[in-house]
Amino acid sequence: MISQLFERSGETSGGVTVLLYDNDSDLISAYSMIQAILGGDNEQHPAIGEQATVTSLSQSAFGITIELVNLTFIRCNAVVQTQLLGTSYAGDVEAYGKRLDKRLASAVCN
């Protein structure tokens, strides 16, 4: 597992986790489990990885608005989960995801 937090103005603003697997059944199981945990409407994104979904959330309660967007995708033997806080705009995480997918391909594909 490889994990990195994002920071903006001294505050955590999300992160990315890359999970590596030796077999397809564990890979698919992990991807499915992440999707189940995130819930909501998962929008498919065929331009990222071999399989990718984006889930976004924007909710207000007690005068506080929480916005976040998640991208989860499969590339070869890796499941990648990215979360950005402070935005619910899918385009933000998609742009990052496309760049990350290209960089990861050479490292995780045999």
Summary of the structure (lengths in Angstrom):
residues: 110
radius of gyration: 14.0
end to end distance: 17.7
largest distance: 49.6
contacts: 311
relative contact order: 0.20
helix: 31%
strand: 45%
